[in-house]
Amino acid sequence: MPIHFNDRDVVSEVAGLHSALIVTCKVCPAATVAVREGKPFLELLKGPMKSKSFQGYLEDMQARLGSAGVEAKVFKNNLYHQWFLCMWPEGRRKKLHAEVKNFDSVVVLGCESATKTVRDSIGSNGCKVIEGMEVAGIMNATLRIGFTGSVYFEDCEVGPLSNREKNEHS
């Protein structure tokens, strides 16, 4: 049940800034991109730690920011227990705190809880925190693992996060 996101215009949010550190949850945003593009979420035999479609998304974001004059770097999370940004261990939070000193903005790809983790980790250092995605709902999908070890989300539907939202849309 990953959260589904819509993209936000991060390029306009960084106008006038010089650098951005992209900090991302590796689960829900990557699932969103994979579903949107109709590509595998993971390809276990080719690299079980990376979502190829999400990697392409991040590279595209870096290029768009670069064309706006903003140097962008992705904060790496290579261990499985670091994939859920909202549940980062203390060591990961401290590493982000140290890394962000070299940037004047942080683009967070994840939910509000992920943004809170980033804000709490970096403290009040004057760095602008930008939400790069907004929650659109929650995904309901069928997980399929292909013969080649590719992990797909199929028959995906996006529903509201709460009954209150469902009633408001009715």
C-alpha angles and dihedrals in degrees: 000000000000120000113253119224141198118214121250125211100260094169092067090045092058095048109141094015126111107208141024133191111208110215116187144181105228098213118052098027090046091048090050092052093045092051093045092051096039090236134128118282089215136003102210097192095046098046121331093200100057137064103215093202092049091048088056090049091053092047090051091050091051090051093049091049090046091053087055090054096258118129106221132193130180117232104229125231108179104161120082094235089057094056095088103067092192090062102042116152119243093259092058091049091052091050090053090048090055095043097049092063087081094058137063095209141029122208110205119204106195143058129307090274090057090050090051090052090052094046092048091047098050098039121197102325097135093257113143113237114211125189105223095190136032127214112257099174142289125299125235110192145149114249114224128183112202128216091262093053095261114151115216136181107218135183088021120186126180118219135177119279094235142021088246091061090046091053092047090055094049 
